[in-house]
Amino acid sequence: MSRVDGDGVQSVFCDVTGRETRLPLAICADGLAPCLQLSLDSLDTGAVFARTQHQYEVALANRGLIPAEFHVRLADSPFSRFVDVQPSSGRVAVDGFQALQVSLNADRIGNFEELITVEISGSPYEVVMNFRSAYSSDHCIIINYILYYIILYL
């Protein structure tokens, strides 16, 4: 039987002692898809400096009754090339966990928002995490102000 969500029917044949031909047997079952869950629905890193490496860890847990295979997909956006998720694919055992390392390294300044999607093999559902960050400049500009004091005599 396949390991996908939905109804399934599989025919098997039974050998019976004393009988020349096998007996067909139809097995009907309701299949449950693998069930993966991320430890975070949203990750907001706040303000970080541009051109610096940042790493975060997110746990992927298998809450289903069968092992689950996954593949991580990033949205196609200008900032997606600055985000890397490792491992990008793998297998999580029943009641098991897989740590996902999310690396961030951008050379642009500004706010961005990415969707990190975990596709689950054999399941019509996907797990999505919203990833937000704000890049700021890595240098400071100090402007000297000159204060003029005037003494008034009355």
LOSEVO-615493 format. One record per residue: residue in one letter; x, y, z of N, C-alpha, C, CB in turn; residue number from 1. Coordinates in steps of 0.2 Angstrom, whole numbers, m for minus. Glycine has a CB too. Example, Ala and Ser with C-alpha at 12.3 -4.5 7.8 and 13.67 -1.06 7.14 Angstrom:
LOSEVO-615493
   aa    n.c1    n.c2    n.c3   ca.c1   ca.c2   ca.c3    c.c1    c.c2    c.c3   cb.c1   cb.c2   cb.c3     i
    A      66     m28      39      62     m22      39      66     m16      39      57     m22      45     1
    S      64     m11      35      68      m5      36      64       0      39      70      m3      29     2
END
This chain:
LOSEVO-615493
   aa    n.c1    n.c2    n.c3   ca.c1   ca.c2   ca.c3    c.c1    c.c2    c.c3   cb.c1   cb.c2   cb.c3     i
    M       4      m6       0       0       0       0       4       6       0      m5       0       6     1
    S       2      11      m3       6      18      m3       5      21       3       4      22      m9     2
    R      10      26       5      10      30      11       8      37       9      17      30      14     3
    V       2      37       7      m1      44       5      m8      45       9      m2      45      m2     4
    D     m10      51       9     m16      52      12     m22      50       8     m17      60      14     5
    G     m27      47      11     m33      45       7     m35      38       8     m32      47       0     6
    D     m40      36       4     m42      29       4     m38      25       0     m50      28       2     7
    G     m37      18       1     m33      14      m3     m36       7      m3     m26      14      m1     8
    V     m36       3      m8     m38      m3      m9     m32      m7     m12     m44      m4     m13     9
    Q     m30     m13      m9     m24     m17     m11     m27     m24     m11     m18     m16      m7    10
    S     m25     m27     m17     m27     m34     m17     m21     m39     m16     m30     m36     m25    11
    V     m22     m44     m11     m17     m49     m10     m20     m56     m11     m15     m48      m2    12
    F     m16     m60     m11     m18     m67     m12     m16     m72      m7     m15     m70     m19    13
    C     m20     m76      m4     m19     m80       1     m18     m88      m1     m24     m80       7    14
    D     m13     m91       1     m12     m98      m1     m15    m102       5      m4    m100      m1    15
    V     m20    m106       3     m23    m110       8     m21    m117       7     m31    m109       7    16
    T     m20    m121      12     m18    m128      12     m23    m132       9     m15    m130      19    17
    G     m22    m136       5     m27    m141       2     m31    m138      m4     m32    m142       7    18
    R     m29    m132      m6     m32    m128     m12     m27    m127     m17     m36    m122      m9    19
    E     m29    m128     m23     m25    m128     m29     m24    m120     m31     m27    m131     m35    20
    T     m29    m116     m30     m28    m109     m32     m28    m105     m26     m33    m107     m37    21
    R     m25     m99     m27     m25     m94     m21     m31     m90     m21     m19     m89     m22    22
    L     m33     m88     m15     m39     m84     m14     m37     m77     m14     m43     m86      m7    23
    P     m41     m73     m18     m40     m66     m18     m43     m63     m12     m43     m62     m24    24
    L     m39     m58      m9     m42     m54      m3     m40     m47      m4     m38     m57       4    25
    A     m46     m43      m4     m45     m36      m4     m45     m32       2     m51     m33      m8    26
    I     m39     m28       3     m38     m25      10     m40     m18       8     m31     m26      12    27
    C     m45     m15      12     m46      m8      12     m44      m4      18     m54      m7      11    28
    A     m41       2      17     m38       6      22     m39      13      21     m31       4      24    29
    D     m39      17      26     m39      24      26     m32      26      27     m44      28      30    30
    G     m28      29      23     m21      31      24     m21      38      27     m17      31      17    31
    L     m16      39      32     m14      45      35      m8      48      32     m14      44      43    32
    A      m7      54      30      m1      57      28       4      58      33      m3      63      24    33
    P      10      59      32      15      60      37      13      67      39      22      60      34    34
    C      15      69      46      13      75      49      20      78      52       8      74      54    35
    L      22      83      49      28      87      52      26      93      54      33      88      46    36
    Q      29      96      59      28     102      63      34     106      64      23     101      69    37
    L      34     112      63      40     117      64      39     119      72      41     122      59    38
    S      45     121      75      45     123      82      43     130      82      52     123      85    39
    L      43     134      76      41     141      76      37     142      69      47     146      75    40
    D      31     146      70      27     148      64      30     154      61      20     149      66    41
    S      34     158      65      37     164      62      43     166      66      32     170      63    42
    L      48     168      63      54     170      66      56     177      64      60     165      64    43
    D      56     182      68      58     189      67      65     190      70      53     193      70    44
    T      70     191      66      77     192      69      78     199      72      82     191      64    45
    G      73     204      70      74     211      72      80     214      68      76     211      79    46
    A      83     219      70      88     223      66      95     219      67      88     230      69    47
    V      98     218      61     104     215      61     108     219      56     104     207      58    48
    F     115     218      57     120     222      52     121     218      46     126     223      56    49
    A     121     222      40     122     219      34     129     217      33     121     225      28    50
    R     131     212      29     137     209      28     140     205      34     142     214      26    51
    T     135     203      38     137     198      44     133     192      44     136     202      51    52
    Q     136     186      46     133     180      46     129     179      52     138     174      45    53
    H     123     177      51     118     175      57     115     168      56     113     181      57    54
    Q     115     164      61     112     158      61     107     157      66     118     152      61    55
    Y     102     153      64      96     152      69      94     144      68      90     156      67    56
    E      92     141      73      90     134      73      82     133      74      94     130      78    57
    V      79     129      70      72     128      70      72     120      70      68     131      64    58
    A      67     118      74      66     110      75      60     108      71      65     108      82    59
    L      61     103      67      56     100      63      54      93      66      58      99      55    60
    A      48      93      69      46      87      73      41      82      69      43      89      79    61
    N      42      76      69      37      71      66      32      69      71      41      65      63    62
    R      26      72      70      20      70      74      15      65      72      16      77      76    63
    G      17      62      66      13      57      63      15      50      65      14      57      55    64
    L      12      45      62      13      38      63      18      34      59       6      35      63    65
    I      20      38      54      25      35      49      31      40      48      21      33      42    66
    P      36      37      46      42      41      44      40      46      39      48      37      42    67
    A      43      52      39      41      57      34      48      60      31      38      63      38    68
    E      47      61      24      53      64      20      51      71      18      54      59      14    69
    F      56      75      19      54      82      18      59      85      13      54      86      24    70
    H      57      91      10      61      95       6      60     102       7      60      93      m2    71
    V      65     107       8      64     114      10      64     118       4      69     116      15    72
    R      59     122       3      59     126      m3      58     134      m1      53     124      m8    73
    L      62     138      m4      62     145      m2      58     149      m8      69     148      m2    74
    A      55     154      m6      51     158     m11      56     161     m16      47     163      m7    75
    D      54     162     m22      58     166     m27      57     173     m26      56     163     m34    76
    S      62     176     m23      62     183     m21      69     186     m21      58     185     m15    77
    P      70     193     m22      76     196     m22      81     194     m16      76     203     m22    78
    F      77     193     m10      81     191      m4      82     184      m3      78     194       2    79
    S      79     179      m7      80     172      m5      87     170      m6      75     168     m10    80
    R      91     173     m10      98     171     m11     102     172      m5     101     174     m17    81
    F     100     176       0     103     177       6     101     173      12     102     185       8    82
    V      96     169      11      94     164      16      96     157      13      86     164      17    83
    D      99     153      18     100     146      17      98     141      22     108     145      16    84
    V      95     136      21      92     131      25      96     124      24      84     130      25    85
    Q      99     122      30     102     115      29     100     111      35     110     116      30    86
    P      98     105      34      98     101      27      92     103      23      98      94      28    87
    S      93     103      17      87     105      13      82     100      11      90     108       6    88
    S      84      94      13      80      88      12      82      83      17      79      85       5    89
    G      78      78      19      79      73      23      73      68      25      83      75      29    90
    R      74      64      30      69      60      33      69      60      40      71      52      31    91
    V      63      61      43      62      61      50      58      55      53      58      68      52    92
    A      61      52      57      58      46      60      52      47      64      63      42      64    93
    V      48      42      66      42      43      70      44      46      77      38      36      70    94
    D      41      51      79      42      54      85      50      57      86      42      49      91    95
    G      52      58      80      59      61      79      59      68      78      63      57      74    96
    F      65      71      78      66      78      77      72      79      72      68      82      83    97
    Q      72      84      68      77      86      64      78      94      65      76      85      56    98
    A      85      95      66      86     102      67      88     105      60      93     103      72    99
    L      85     111      59      86     115      53      90     121      54      79     117      49   100
    Q      96     122      51     100     128      52      98     133      47     107     126      52   101
    V      96     139      49      94     144      44      99     149      45      87     147      46   102
    S     103     150      39     108     155      39     106     161      35     115     152      36   103
    L     108     167      37     106     173      35     113     177      34     101     177      39   104
    N     114     180      27     119     184      26     118     188      20     126     179      24   105
    A     116     195      21     114     199      16     119     205      15     107     202      17   106
    D     119     208       9     123     214       8     119     220       6     129     212       2   107
    R     113     219       7     108     224       5     105     227      12     102     222       1   108
    I     103     233      12     100     236      18      93     237      17     103     243      19   109
    G      89     235      22      82     236      21      78     230      25      80     236      14   110
    N      72     230      25      67     225      28      66     220      23      61     228      31   111
    F      65     214      25      63     209      20      59     203      24      69     206      17   112
    E      55     200      20      51     194      23      51     188      18      44     197      24   113
    E      53     183      21      53     177      16      49     171      19      61     174      16   114
    L      46     167      15      42     161      17      47     155      16      36     161      13   115
    I      48     151      21      52     145      21      47     139      21      57     144      27   116
    T      46     136      15      41     130      15      44     124      15      37     131       8   117
    V      41     119      19      44     112      20      38     108      17      45     110      28   118
    E      40     105      11      36     101       7      37      94      10      37     101       0   119
    I      31      90      11      31      83      14      29      78       9      26      83      21   120
    S      33      73       8      32      68       3      26      64       5      38      64       1   121
    G      21      63       0      15      59       2      10      63       5      17      53       5   122
    S      11      70       6       6      73      10       3      79       5       8      76      16   123
    P      m3      81       5      m5      87       2      m4      93       5     m13      86       0   124
    Y      m1      93      11       0      99      16       7     101      16      m3      98      23   125
    E       8     107      17      15     110      18      15     113      24      17     115      12   126
    V      22     114      27      23     118      33      26     124      31      27     113      38   127
    V      24     130      33      27     136      31      29     140      37      22     140      27   128
    M      35     143      37      37     148      42      39     154      39      44     145      45   129
    N      36     160      42      37     166      40      44     169      43      31     171      42   130
    F      49     171      39      55     173      41      56     181      40      61     169      38   131
    R      57     185      45      58     192      44      64     195      47      52     196      47   132
    S      67     200      44      73     203      46      73     210      44      79     199      44   133
    A      77     214      47      78     221      45      86     222      45      75     226      50   134
    Y      89     223      39      96     224      39      97     232      39      99     222      32   135
    S     102     233      43     104     240      44     112     241      42     103     243      51   136
    S     114     247      41     121     248      39     126     246      45     122     256      38   137
    D     132     244      43     136     242      48     141     247      50     140     236      46   138
    H     140     253      48     144     259      50     140     265      53     149     261      44   139
    C     143     269      57     140     274      60     143     281      57     141     274      68   140
    I     138     286      57     140     292      55     139     297      60     136     295      48   141
    I     144     300      63     144     305      68     144     312      66     149     303      74   142
    I     140     316      67     139     323      65     141     327      71     133     325      61   143
    N     146     331      70     148     336      76     143     342      75     155     338      76   144
    Y     140     343      81     136     349      81     140     354      85     129     348      85   145
    I     140     360      83     143     366      86     138     370      90     147     371      81   146
    L     139     371      96     134     374     100     137     381     102     132     370     107   147
    Y     133     386     101     135     393     102     131     395     109     133     398      96   148
    Y     135     398     113     133     400     119     133     408     119     136     397     126   149
    I     128     411     121     128     419     121     127     421     128     123     422     116   150
    I     131     425     130     130     428     137     127     434     137     137     428     141   151
    L     122     435     140     118     442     140     119     445     146     111     441     138   152
    Y     121     452     146     122     456     152     116     461     152     129     460     152   153
    L     113     461     157     107     466     158     109     471     163     101     462     160   154
END
